[in-house]
């Protein structure tokens, strides 16, 4: 028996090796010179080299190479402009180029192989319903799109195509949008529904040609969608693009179909996958404020991180799906720096014994349990004590989306409505096309990601000048903390699911409150031991309430008027973190900023930034001495420095400064976090830096 197993293993291994070698392998190659060009012709799908370089001629003769093209035509960075994209039949091709043609290429990376890229997108086909449509239709309120919230002392606005969960008359399809209810989307619509000024990039594959018979004339996408690809190319099945596009920005309040979160925002649609990072650059430089990536790839590359960095520096926020399998390693682009990685959380049912259903021969489960990070939460049906029932529940690991320390936030991903599946069923003559409204019982991060992208669209419509850091900070601090759920506290899940569950309503409200002098902005009800947080506000006051920043978390709050820390809060980062709370009486916030010109700050902010970098202060982690060095000419002379603690008490001052490089002895200052300010003779502040005294 053991011999038999071994033989079968070897046979499987041999087959697997052959299978992988037969795949379409992808690479990046960076040329030494920007003037390098390649002369090839196509011979039945295989490129034939026509140049005079012997090494290149040998490589092309020994390998089947299908694609060899400039990778990043839209990049403004030299190293990316010199990068080429290659596809071929063997994983050895990369080494052949780097070794035999080292006089031409200086760097290369293996991207991976694929057989059928549509499998990576998720959210394709396979929908089922476990609800009777007749049971979910509410009593409608005719001729009204506004209702009083039962839990909030104001009115909520609903579009006229909000679906089966709408408390007002619904003219669209009977879509179950209880995930929008769960994350407070109607609360956000009281502030904005988006605008055509905000463009969301949909990098999720041929948005409106996903399946035969449907075109971009769909009323929920017409006149708001620009295609950045050849619509005649092969398509991805399953209505993926329609499903993703509708969730984030499908047109609402038009009496047909369904609605998206940022339903008055516009869309740029392009291809997906590791071969199309240049498309992401293109739509960023054309004005996309957000790019949604509801797809994933397992192999990270330095080159793709450089692309993401360029998009980030241009002011575009990339949001990406974490992946649909808990056991997967980190997926990309979600796990790259400067990307918001989105996992899944349940939204549909309370974790009570009445909601448990059989799940195989051993377990019962509550499906899509509210705030739980698995699509199925295993429970003991014999445990009737409510507290013990909750304490003994565990996450079914096969039902959770990909989990790792790069996850930033979660959104509802199980049993959510997919417009793509609805359209496919209707097109195929299904008697019950709305049978797709419930979705899958497994987490699909293709559907969680656009909910974050749509939320960001609403936030940016209120304040176009939000930086990536500020927007991410607002998303996280307004999310619902899920750390105290017992099932989340095992080592398998701890610190692997981000800040908690997205709440669109609170996120948009915080943006609004920070911008308005008559409002109070609350930073509350979260626990952070990591990540960097930045908040700026001209509100009447900023209140930190029931909030914890500890360990390696960093916090920077800049307020025009008042910052209040209530007793229930704890702000005690360790040596790896810091906290900075500043009052700037002259603070103003720009809300209109351009994108696509390589900058994400206004001219006024750039001028202030240039002023601050006219002097360099180092080190920022101080043992005994700091140095301030003049690094620019034709600037106001630094005449004095003063150092303040976090309670705005002056702990050090020195006047009549001279020279371009000055040292200051801080050995008598206690350890802690301080703000160093530099002044001209007229007491103008021309230097503001934070330091951490470590001894």
C-alpha distance (Angstrom), angle and dihedral (degrees) to the residues before:
residue distance angle dihedral
X1 . . .
X2 3.81 . .
X3 3.81 90.9 .
X4 3.76 90.4 50.9
X5 3.81 91.8 52.6
X6 3.78 91.4 48.5
X7 3.79 92.6 51.0
X8 3.77 91.3 48.3
X9 3.81 90.0 49.3
X10 3.81 91.4 51.8
X11 3.77 91.7 47.6
X12 3.80 90.4 49.4
X13 3.78 90.9 48.1
X14 3.79 92.2 50.5
X15 3.78 91.2 48.3
X16 3.79 92.0 46.9
X17 3.79 91.9 49.8
X18 3.79 91.3 51.2
X19 3.77 91.1 45.8
X20 3.79 93.4 52.1
X21 3.79 92.3 46.9
X22 3.79 89.2 54.1
X23 3.80 92.0 58.2
X24 3.77 127.6 102.5
X25 3.83 103.6 -96.6
X26 3.80 121.4 -154.1
X27 3.81 130.6 -152.2
X28 3.78 145.1 170.9
X29 3.80 120.9 -138.5
X30 3.80 123.7 -172.8
X31 3.79 115.7 -152.4
X32 3.79 121.2 -142.4
X33 3.79 91.8 -133.6
X34 3.77 128.1 45.9
X35 3.81 87.4 -144.5
X36 3.80 93.3 65.3
X37 3.78 113.0 122.4
X38 3.79 132.7 174.4
X39 3.78 127.3 -134.8
X40 3.81 110.5 -153.2
X41 3.79 140.0 144.8
X42 3.79 129.5 -154.2
X43 3.80 118.8 -112.8
X44 3.81 109.1 -175.1
X45 3.79 92.6 -40.8
X46 3.82 96.5 -41.6
X47 3.81 119.7 102.0
X48 3.79 119.6 -124.5
X49 3.81 117.8 -156.2
X50 3.83 114.7 -127.1
X51 3.78 100.7 178.2
X52 3.80 131.4 99.3
X53 3.81 102.0 -114.9
X54 3.81 107.6 114.3
X55 3.78 96.0 -154.2
X56 3.80 92.7 52.6
X57 3.79 90.4 45.8
X58 3.83 90.3 54.3
X59 3.82 93.2 47.7
X60 3.80 93.1 51.1
X61 3.81 91.6 46.2
X62 3.81 92.7 51.8
X63 3.83 97.6 45.1
X64 3.78 138.8 45.3
X65 3.81 104.3 -122.2
X66 3.79 115.9 -175.3
X67 3.81 103.6 176.6
X68 3.81 131.2 26.7
X69 3.79 112.5 162.4
X70 3.78 143.9 135.4
X71 3.79 106.0 -76.7
X72 3.79 102.9 -155.4
X73 3.78 114.7 28.8
X74 3.80 91.1 160.7
X75 3.80 99.0 50.6
X76 3.79 121.7 112.6
X77 3.82 92.4 -160.6
X78 3.81 120.3 97.1
X79 3.80 96.8 -138.9
X80 3.81 91.6 52.7
X81 3.80 92.7 43.8
X82 3.82 87.4 58.7
X83 3.81 93.5 49.7
X84 3.81 122.8 106.7
X85 3.79 130.2 -162.2
X86 3.81 119.5 -136.5
X87 3.79 135.5 -174.0
X88 3.78 123.1 -171.5
X89 3.78 146.2 148.5
X90 3.82 99.3 -98.6
X91 3.79 138.6 51.5
X92 3.84 87.5 -139.6
X93 3.79 93.1 70.4
X94 3.81 93.3 87.0
X95 3.81 94.0 56.7
X96 3.79 90.7 45.3
X97 3.79 90.4 58.6
X98 3.81 96.2 42.2
X99 3.81 94.5 47.5
X100 3.78 104.2 34.9
X101 3.82 96.2 34.4
X102 3.80 101.3 36.4
X103 3.81 88.2 132.2
X104 3.82 87.4 66.5
X105 3.82 106.2 31.6
X106 3.80 127.9 48.3
X107 3.80 102.0 179.5
X108 3.78 140.6 18.4
X109 3.80 140.7 176.8
X110 3.77 135.0 -163.1
X111 3.80 110.0 -129.7
X112 3.80 99.4 -175.0
X113 3.78 140.8 -105.4
X114 3.77 133.5 -85.2
X115 3.76 140.2 -166.8
X116 3.78 101.2 -175.1
X117 3.79 115.4 2.4
X118 3.78 93.6 -164.2
X119 3.81 88.5 75.8
X120 3.79 89.0 67.1
X121 3.76 95.7 57.1
X122 3.79 98.3 68.5
X123 3.81 123.6 -159.3
X124 3.81 92.5 76.8
X125 3.80 123.1 142.2
X126 3.81 121.8 -48.7
X127 3.77 103.8 97.8
X128 3.78 127.0 160.6
X129 3.77 137.9 177.8
X130 3.77 129.1 -138.8
X131 3.79 96.5 178.2
X132 3.77 131.9 82.9
X133 3.80 109.6 -127.1
X134 3.78 91.7 -141.8
X135 3.79 89.5 59.0
X136 3.78 95.9 55.9
X137 3.79 102.9 49.0
X138 3.82 109.2 108.9
X139 3.78 126.1 -153.2
X140 3.80 106.2 -86.6
X141 3.81 128.0 -134.5
X142 3.77 104.5 -139.0
X143 3.81 122.8 -132.7
X144 3.77 95.8 4.1
X145 3.78 132.2 105.1
X146 3.80 97.1 178.7
X147 3.80 128.0 70.7
X148 3.79 135.8 174.8
X149 3.79 112.4 -103.4
X150 3.79 113.5 -121.9
X151 3.80 91.8 -145.3
X152 3.80 101.2 32.5
X153 3.78 129.1 58.1
X154 3.78 95.6 -127.4
X155 3.79 140.7 61.7
X156 3.79 124.8 -87.4
X157 3.78 122.9 -144.2
X158 3.79 122.3 -138.6
X159 3.81 129.3 -171.7
X160 3.79 115.6 -123.8
X161 3.82 91.8 -110.4
X162 3.81 99.1 53.0
X163 3.79 92.6 125.4
X164 3.77 136.1 -141.5
X165 3.79 96.6 -20.3
X166 3.79 93.7 53.1
X167 3.81 116.7 117.5
X168 3.82 89.0 -153.1
X169 3.79 132.9 61.9
X170 3.81 110.2 -63.1
X171 3.80 118.4 -149.8
X172 3.81 95.3 175.4
X173 3.78 132.5 69.7
X174 3.79 120.0 -55.4
X175 3.81 94.3 -101.8
X176 3.79 115.9 165.3
X177 3.81 103.8 -127.1
X178 3.78 97.4 172.3
X179 3.82 88.0 131.4
X180 3.83 87.4 65.3
X181 3.80 89.1 50.1
X182 3.82 89.3 50.0
X183 3.82 94.6 54.4
X184 3.81 94.0 41.8
X185 3.80 99.7 -113.6
X186 3.84 94.3 156.1
X187 3.81 88.5 55.3
X188 3.80 89.0 56.4
X189 3.81 92.0 49.6
X190 3.79 89.1 65.2
X191 3.82 85.7 71.1
X192 3.82 102.6 34.7
X193 3.78 143.6 -22.4
X194 3.79 92.1 -157.0
X195 3.78 128.2 -103.8
X196 3.79 141.4 -126.2
X197 3.82 87.2 -96.8
X198 3.81 87.8 74.5
X199 3.80 114.6 69.6
X200 3.80 120.0 -170.3
X201 3.78 117.4 -159.2
X202 3.81 114.4 -134.2
X203 3.80 105.3 -158.9
X204 3.77 90.6 174.7
X205 3.77 104.5 112.8
X206 3.75 128.9 -82.4
X207 3.77 95.5 -23.6
X208 3.76 101.4 -155.4
X209 3.81 103.5 27.5
X210 3.77 97.3 59.4
X211 3.78 94.2 125.4
X212 3.77 139.1 9.7
X213 3.77 119.1 -76.8
X214 3.80 102.1 24.5
X215 3.78 125.9 95.1
X216 3.79 140.7 178.1
X217 3.80 87.5 -84.8
X218 3.79 88.0 88.1
X219 3.84 103.5 129.9
X220 3.80 92.0 -131.0
X221 3.84 91.6 59.9
X222 3.80 106.6 24.8
X223 3.83 117.9 114.2
X224 3.79 91.9 10.4
X225 3.81 103.3 63.2
X226 3.80 127.6 80.4
X227 3.81 118.0 -168.5
X228 3.82 117.1 -141.0
X229 3.80 96.5 -172.5
X230 3.79 143.3 58.9
X231 3.79 103.5 -84.2
X232 3.81 90.7 -157.3
X233 3.81 93.0 68.4
X234 3.85 121.0 104.1
X235 3.77 113.6 -73.4
X236 3.78 139.5 -137.2
X237 3.77 115.1 -115.2
X238 3.75 130.7 -136.8
X239 3.79 99.8 58.3
X240 3.80 91.6 -88.5
X241 3.80 96.4 152.5
X242 3.79 93.2 46.1
X243 3.80 91.9 50.2
X244 3.79 94.4 48.8
X245 3.80 94.8 40.8
X246 3.79 94.1 50.3
X247 3.81 94.1 50.8
X248 3.77 94.6 53.4
X249 3.82 105.2 32.8
X250 3.80 115.1 -9.1
X251 3.79 109.1 147.6
X252 3.78 113.6 -91.2
X253 3.78 135.0 -164.5
X254 3.81 92.1 32.4
X255 3.80 95.9 112.8
X256 3.81 96.4 -114.8
X257 3.78 139.2 81.7
X258 3.77 115.8 -9.8
X259 3.80 136.6 -59.7
X260 3.77 139.9 -107.8
X261 3.80 129.4 -141.1
X262 3.80 97.1 -109.1
X263 3.78 91.1 32.4
X264 3.79 97.8 166.0
X265 3.82 93.0 49.4
X266 3.80 121.6 103.9
X267 3.80 127.6 -121.8
X268 3.80 135.9 -134.5
X269 3.81 108.8 -163.5
X270 3.79 125.2 -159.8
X271 3.80 143.6 152.7
X272 3.78 124.7 -71.1
X273 3.77 136.4 -135.1
X274 3.79 142.1 58.2
X275 3.80 92.7 -62.4
X276 3.80 92.1 60.4
X277 3.79 106.5 55.1
X278 3.79 86.8 118.8
X279 3.80 87.5 64.4
X280 3.79 88.6 58.3
X281 3.80 89.4 53.3
X282 3.79 90.9 48.6
X283 3.79 96.3 53.9
X284 3.80 91.0 43.0
X285 3.80 91.8 55.3
X286 3.81 88.8 45.0
X287 3.79 91.1 59.2
X288 3.81 109.9 -86.7
X289 3.80 107.4 154.8
X290 3.81 93.3 -167.6
X291 3.81 131.4 23.5
X292 3.79 118.0 -156.0
X293 3.82 115.9 -151.9
X294 3.81 109.3 -173.5
X295 3.79 91.4 173.5
X296 3.77 136.2 74.9
X297 3.80 142.8 -152.4
X298 3.79 126.5 -161.8
X299 3.81 101.5 -142.9
X300 3.83 119.0 74.8
X301 3.79 120.4 -153.6
X302 3.78 133.8 -167.9
X303 3.80 89.1 -131.5
X304 3.78 94.5 58.1
X305 3.80 90.9 48.0
X306 3.82 87.7 55.1
X307 3.80 89.0 53.7
X308 3.80 91.2 50.0
X309 3.82 89.2 49.0
X310 3.80 90.8 53.7
X311 3.81 91.6 49.3
X312 3.81 89.6 48.3
X313 3.81 91.9 50.1
X314 3.80 89.1 50.6
X315 3.80 89.6 58.5
X316 3.81 101.2 -106.3
X317 3.81 119.8 133.2
X318 3.82 115.5 -139.8
X319 3.81 117.3 -151.8
X320 3.80 118.5 -171.5
X321 3.80 141.9 -177.5
X322 3.80 114.8 -106.3
X323 3.82 93.6 -148.1
X324 3.78 137.2 -96.7
X325 3.82 104.0 -103.1
X326 3.81 123.3 71.1
X327 3.81 93.6 -149.0
X328 3.81 95.0 55.6
X329 3.81 119.1 108.9
X330 3.79 118.5 -120.4
X331 3.78 112.7 -49.1
X332 3.81 128.3 -146.4
X333 2.99 146.6 -90.1
X334 3.82 82.8 11.3
X335 3.81 94.4 65.2
X336 3.80 97.3 45.9
X337 3.79 119.1 107.1
X338 3.82 114.5 -94.6
X339 3.82 92.3 30.6
X340 3.81 127.4 109.3
X341 3.81 106.6 -131.8
X342 3.81 115.6 -151.8
X343 3.79 127.9 -157.5
X344 3.80 130.8 175.8
X345 3.78 136.8 -93.9
X346 3.79 132.8 -179.7
X347 3.78 121.1 -104.9
X348 3.80 109.8 167.9
X349 3.82 114.2 71.8
X350 3.77 139.6 32.3
X351 3.79 114.9 -118.9
X352 3.79 97.4 -110.3
X353 3.78 130.8 130.4
X354 3.81 92.2 -109.4
X355 3.81 90.2 64.5
X356 3.82 95.3 51.6
X357 3.80 118.0 111.2
X358 3.83 131.1 -177.7
X359 3.78 113.8 -83.4
X360 3.79 107.9 -174.5
X361 3.79 127.1 -46.3
X362 3.79 97.4 -53.3
X363 3.78 110.7 32.8
X364 3.74 142.4 48.7
X365 3.78 118.3 -153.6
X366 3.78 143.9 -165.0
X367 3.78 106.6 -136.1
X368 3.80 122.0 -140.2
X369 3.81 90.3 -2.9
X370 3.79 111.7 -167.0
X371 3.83 113.1 -91.2
X372 3.83 93.6 -5.1
X373 3.80 115.3 128.5
X374 3.79 96.1 -137.0
X375 3.79 128.2 71.5
X376 3.81 85.9 -135.0
X377 3.79 122.8 38.6
X378 3.79 111.3 -165.6
X379 3.82 115.4 -134.3
X380 3.78 140.6 176.3
X381 3.77 105.5 -111.5
X382 3.82 89.7 -163.3
X383 3.80 92.8 59.7
X384 3.78 106.8 93.9
X385 3.79 99.9 171.2
X386 3.86 103.5 99.9
X387 3.81 94.7 -144.0
X388 3.80 94.5 47.6
X389 3.79 89.9 43.8
X390 3.80 88.9 60.0
X391 3.82 95.5 39.3
X392 3.80 93.6 54.7
X393 3.82 97.1 44.8
X394 3.83 116.5 112.2
X395 3.78 134.1 -169.4
X396 3.79 116.2 -104.4
X397 3.83 98.5 -124.7
X398 3.80 93.5 -151.1
X399 3.80 91.4 58.5
X400 3.81 100.1 51.3
X401 3.77 125.3 94.5
X402 3.79 120.2 -116.4
X403 3.80 111.1 -59.6
X404 3.81 128.7 -157.7
X405 3.80 141.6 127.9
X406 3.82 91.6 -88.5
X407 3.83 92.8 67.7
X408 3.80 109.3 112.5
X409 3.80 105.5 -178.2
X410 3.83 143.5 -13.3
X411 3.78 134.6 -130.3
X412 3.82 132.8 -175.2
X413 3.79 108.2 -69.6
X414 3.79 107.6 161.2
X415 3.81 127.1 77.2
X416 3.79 94.0 -1.4
X417 3.80 124.9 149.2
X418 3.82 117.1 -94.5
X419 3.78 116.5 -160.8
X420 3.80 89.7 -164.6
X421 3.79 93.2 58.3
X422 3.79 90.5 45.4
X423 3.82 91.9 53.8
X424 3.80 93.2 46.7
X425 3.78 92.1 52.1
X426 3.79 91.5 46.8
X427 3.82 92.1 47.6
X428 3.80 91.8 49.5
X429 3.79 91.4 53.4
X430 3.78 96.5 -108.5
X431 3.79 109.4 175.7
X432 3.79 89.4 -137.2
X433 3.82 106.4 33.7
X434 3.76 90.0 167.1
X435 3.80 88.8 63.0
X436 3.79 85.9 96.5
X437 3.78 93.6 67.2
X438 3.81 96.0 97.7
X439 3.80 98.1 54.9
X440 3.79 127.2 -167.3
X441 3.79 132.0 -23.7
X442 3.81 89.8 -135.3
X443 3.76 124.6 72.7
X444 3.77 114.0 -95.1
X445 3.80 110.9 -168.5
X446 3.79 89.6 -167.3
X447 3.80 84.0 78.4
X448 3.81 98.1 40.5
X449 3.80 95.1 54.0
X450 3.84 99.0 60.1
X451 3.81 90.0 51.8
X452 3.81 88.1 62.0
X453 3.82 91.3 42.7
X454 3.80 91.6 51.4
X455 3.80 90.7 48.6
X456 3.80 90.4 52.2
X457 3.80 88.6 50.8
X458 3.80 90.3 58.2
X459 3.80 91.8 45.5
X460 3.80 93.0 50.7
X461 3.78 91.6 47.1
X462 3.81 87.1 63.6
X463 3.81 94.2 42.0
X464 3.79 117.4 14.5
X465 3.81 90.5 -178.0
X466 3.80 96.0 66.3
X467 3.78 108.5 128.4
X468 3.79 122.0 -138.1
X469 3.81 89.2 -103.5
X470 3.80 94.3 50.2
X471 3.80 93.7 45.9
X472 3.80 92.6 48.1
X473 3.81 90.4 46.8
X474 3.81 91.3 54.0
X475 3.81 92.8 47.3
X476 3.80 91.7 51.6
X477 3.78 100.6 42.4
X478 3.82 92.0 48.7
X479 3.81 93.3 46.5
X480 3.79 119.0 103.8
X481 3.80 111.6 -101.0
X482 3.81 112.0 -125.0
X483 3.82 99.9 177.2
X484 3.81 94.3 107.7
X485 3.80 94.7 60.3
X486 3.84 103.2 110.1
X487 3.81 93.4 -139.4
X488 3.81 89.7 59.8
X489 3.79 96.0 54.5
X490 3.80 100.7 78.2
X491 3.80 117.9 105.4
X492 3.78 88.1 -110.6
X493 3.80 91.8 67.9
X494 3.80 107.7 20.0
X495 3.84 112.5 119.4
X496 3.80 88.4 -2.8
X497 3.81 99.8 101.0
X498 3.79 106.5 54.8
X499 3.79 127.6 -128.6
X500 3.79 97.5 -31.8
X501 3.81 137.1 -98.8
X502 3.80 121.7 -11.6
X503 3.80 117.0 -111.6
X504 3.80 110.3 -169.0
X505 3.79 94.9 -175.3
X506 3.80 95.5 55.4
X507 3.82 92.7 42.7
X508 3.80 94.0 54.1
X509 3.80 91.7 43.0
X510 3.82 91.5 53.5
X511 3.81 90.8 52.4
X512 3.80 88.7 51.3
X513 3.80 94.2 46.0
X514 3.81 93.9 49.8
X515 3.81 89.2 54.7
X516 3.79 98.5 48.4
X517 3.84 123.8 77.2
X518 3.82 92.4 -153.4
X519 3.82 95.1 55.4
X520 3.80 134.8 81.9
X521 3.80 114.5 -133.1
X522 3.80 116.2 -149.9
X523 3.80 125.7 -153.5
X524 3.78 98.5 -169.8
X525 3.79 155.3 142.2
X526 3.79 100.3 25.6
X527 3.81 138.1 109.9
X528 3.79 118.9 -147.2
X529 3.79 127.7 -179.0
X530 3.84 94.9 166.4
X531 3.80 143.9 18.5
X532 3.80 130.8 68.8
X533 3.80 121.4 -90.2
X534 3.80 129.3 -163.4
X535 3.80 126.7 -179.7
X536 3.82 130.5 173.1
X537 3.77 122.2 -175.4
X538 3.79 142.6 171.0
X539 3.80 90.9 -171.6
X540 3.79 121.0 129.3
X541 3.78 87.6 -97.2
X542 3.79 141.4 -18.4
X543 3.80 113.0 -131.5
X544 3.79 122.3 -160.1
X545 3.80 104.1 -157.3
X546 3.80 131.6 172.8
X547 3.78 87.0 -14.0
X548 3.82 131.6 139.0
X549 3.82 129.5 -160.0
X550 3.80 110.3 176.3
X551 3.83 142.7 144.3
X552 3.83 112.1 17.1
X553 3.82 96.7 -11.9
X554 3.79 117.3 123.4
X555 3.79 126.1 -151.7
X556 3.78 130.5 -168.8
X557 3.81 118.1 177.1
X558 3.80 120.4 177.9
X559 3.81 114.4 -173.8
X560 3.77 132.7 177.2
X561 3.80 96.4 -148.7
X562 3.79 123.1 9.0
X563 3.80 140.9 -10.1
X564 3.82 116.5 -160.0
X565 3.80 123.0 -168.1
X566 3.79 112.2 -162.8
X567 3.79 121.8 -148.3
X568 3.80 93.5 -109.2
X569 3.81 90.1 66.6
X570 3.78 130.0 88.7
X571 3.80 122.1 -159.5
X572 3.80 106.0 177.7
X573 3.81 113.4 131.3
X574 3.79 115.7 177.7
X575 3.81 127.1 -126.1
X576 3.82 90.3 -69.0
X577 3.81 92.5 57.5
X578 3.78 139.3 41.8
X579 3.80 143.2 -162.8
X580 3.80 124.8 -141.1
X581 3.80 122.0 -177.7
X582 3.80 114.9 -178.9
X583 3.80 136.3 177.5
X584 3.81 114.6 -150.1
X585 3.83 108.4 -179.1
X586 3.81 91.6 -167.0
X587 3.81 95.0 49.5
X588 3.80 115.6 140.2
X589 3.78 126.8 177.1
X590 3.78 122.0 -142.0
X591 3.81 111.9 -146.4
X592 3.81 100.5 -177.4
X593 3.80 115.6 69.5
X594 3.77 131.5 158.4
X595 3.78 127.2 -128.6
X596 3.77 133.6 -160.5
X597 3.78 97.6 54.0
X598 3.79 96.0 90.1
X599 3.79 94.9 -99.8
X600 3.79 135.2 91.3
X601 3.79 102.1 -171.6
X602 3.79 131.0 77.6
X603 3.81 121.0 -110.3
X604 3.80 89.8 -107.0
X605 3.82 91.7 53.6
X606 3.81 90.6 46.5
X607 3.80 90.6 52.9
X608 3.80 90.8 51.5
X609 3.80 90.5 46.2
X610 3.81 90.9 51.2
X611 3.79 89.5 51.3
X612 3.77 92.4 53.0
X613 3.80 93.0 48.9
X614 3.80 91.9 52.1
X615 3.80 85.9 89.7
X616 3.78 125.0 41.5
X617 3.81 119.4 -148.0
X618 3.81 120.7 -164.4
X619 2.95 147.9 -142.0
X620 3.80 102.9 18.9
X621 3.82 91.3 -167.1
X622 3.78 100.0 62.2
X623 3.80 129.4 -160.2
X624 3.81 99.7 170.0
X625 3.82 113.5 -36.1
X626 3.79 138.9 42.3
X627 3.79 127.2 -164.5
X628 3.81 126.6 -148.6
X629 3.78 115.0 -163.4
X630 3.79 129.2 -174.0
X631 3.82 108.5 -125.4
X632 3.81 103.2 173.6
X633 3.79 137.4 49.7
X634 3.81 130.2 -130.6
X635 3.80 94.7 34.3
X636 3.79 133.0 128.7
X637 3.78 113.0 -82.1
X638 3.80 117.9 -104.8
X639 3.82 105.7 -123.9
X640 3.81 103.6 169.2
X641 3.78 144.0 6.9
X642 3.79 129.1 -152.3
X643 3.80 128.8 -172.9
X644 3.82 123.4 -149.3
X645 3.80 132.9 -171.6
X646 3.81 122.8 -134.0
X647 3.81 90.5 -86.5
X648 3.82 89.3 59.1
X649 3.81 92.8 -109.3
X650 3.80 115.5 147.0
X651 3.83 110.5 -122.0
X652 3.82 100.8 167.8
X653 3.80 139.4 18.9
X654 3.78 137.0 171.7
X655 3.81 127.6 -179.3
X656 3.81 138.4 -168.1
X657 3.77 95.8 42.8
X658 3.78 120.5 -172.2
X659 3.77 136.3 -174.8
X660 3.80 136.6 34.0
X661 3.83 94.1 -89.9
X662 3.81 122.1 41.8
X663 3.81 131.8 178.7
X664 3.82 124.1 -153.0
X665 3.79 126.6 -163.8
X666 3.83 110.6 -135.7
X667 3.80 97.4 166.7
X668 3.82 91.4 119.2
X669 3.80 94.1 56.9
X670 3.79 117.0 97.3
X671 3.80 120.0 -119.1
X672 3.79 114.4 -86.7
X673 3.81 143.2 88.1
X674 3.81 119.6 -53.1
X675 3.78 140.2 175.1
X676 3.82 118.7 -132.4
X677 3.81 115.4 -153.9
X678 3.78 126.3 -171.4
X679 3.81 123.3 -156.2
X680 3.77 138.8 -163.8
X681 3.82 121.1 -134.9
X682 3.82 87.8 -91.5
X683 3.83 90.1 53.3
X684 3.80 95.0 -108.0
X685 3.80 111.2 154.0
X686 3.82 109.0 -122.7
X687 3.80 99.9 158.7
X688 3.81 130.6 45.4
X689 3.80 120.0 169.3
X690 3.78 136.2 158.5
X691 3.80 120.0 -133.9
X692 3.80 133.1 -175.9
X693 3.81 116.4 -143.3
X694 3.80 104.1 -148.9
X695 3.84 100.1 -179.5
